[in-house]
Amino acid sequence: MQPTAWTEQDCADFLQVSRDYLRKLRQRGGGPPFVKIGRSVRYIPAHVSRWLEQTATTTTHSEAPVIIS
């Protein structure tokens, strides 16, 4: 049976980042969606996957170049 919610460490492992970095994303905003269950933070795998797809980019610049044809 697959878990329906990931711990911070599960999510960090999936994203291949440290747990501290994941916490910083959560505190600053802009990280994957999460839920609080009591004092525990949990991540829904489908929400994390959707967030990851939505943050995909094709450039390292903050703004995409304007193409004039």
C-alpha positions as CSV (number, residue, x, y, z in Angstrom):
1,M,0.0,0.0,0.0
2,Q,1.4,3.4,-1.0
3,P,1.3,6.2,1.6
4,T,-1.3,8.9,0.8
5,A,0.9,11.6,2.3
6,W,4.7,12.0,2.4
7,T,6.7,13.2,5.3
8,E,9.2,16.1,4.8
9,Q,12.0,13.7,4.3
10,D,9.9,11.6,1.7
11,C,9.2,14.8,-0.3
12,A,12.8,16.0,-0.1
13,D,14.1,12.6,-1.2
14,F,11.6,12.6,-4.2
15,L,12.7,16.2,-5.2
16,Q,16.4,15.3,-4.5
17,V,16.9,18.3,-2.2
18,S,17.7,18.6,1.5
19,R,15.0,18.8,4.1
20,D,16.3,22.2,5.2
21,Y,15.9,23.5,1.6
22,L,12.3,22.1,1.4
23,R,11.6,23.9,4.7
24,K,12.9,27.2,3.3
25,L,10.7,26.9,0.3
26,R,7.7,26.3,2.5
27,Q,8.5,29.3,4.7
28,R,9.2,31.7,1.8
29,G,6.4,30.4,-0.3
30,G,6.7,29.0,-3.8
31,G,7.4,25.4,-2.7
32,P,5.2,22.4,-3.2
33,P,1.7,22.5,-1.6
34,F,1.6,20.9,1.8
35,V,-0.9,20.1,4.6
36,K,-0.6,20.4,8.3
37,I,-1.8,17.5,10.4
38,G,-1.5,18.8,14.0
39,R,2.1,20.0,14.1
40,S,3.3,17.7,11.3
41,V,3.8,18.8,7.7
42,R,2.7,16.3,5.0
43,Y,2.9,16.4,1.2
44,I,0.4,14.8,-1.1
45,P,2.4,13.0,-3.9
46,A,0.0,14.0,-6.7
47,H,0.2,17.7,-5.6
48,V,4.0,17.6,-5.5
49,S,4.2,16.1,-9.0
50,R,1.8,18.7,-10.3
51,W,3.8,21.5,-8.7
52,L,7.0,20.1,-10.2
53,E,5.4,20.1,-13.7
54,Q,4.1,23.6,-13.3
55,T,7.6,24.9,-12.3
56,A,9.3,23.5,-15.3
57,T,11.1,26.1,-17.4
58,T,13.2,26.3,-20.5
59,T,15.5,29.2,-19.5
60,T,17.6,30.2,-16.5
61,H,16.6,33.9,-17.0
62,S,13.9,35.3,-14.7
63,E,12.0,36.5,-17.8
64,A,11.8,34.7,-21.1
65,P,13.3,36.6,-24.1
66,V,10.9,38.5,-26.3
67,I,10.9,37.0,-29.9
68,I,10.1,39.6,-32.6
69,S,9.3,38.1,-36.0
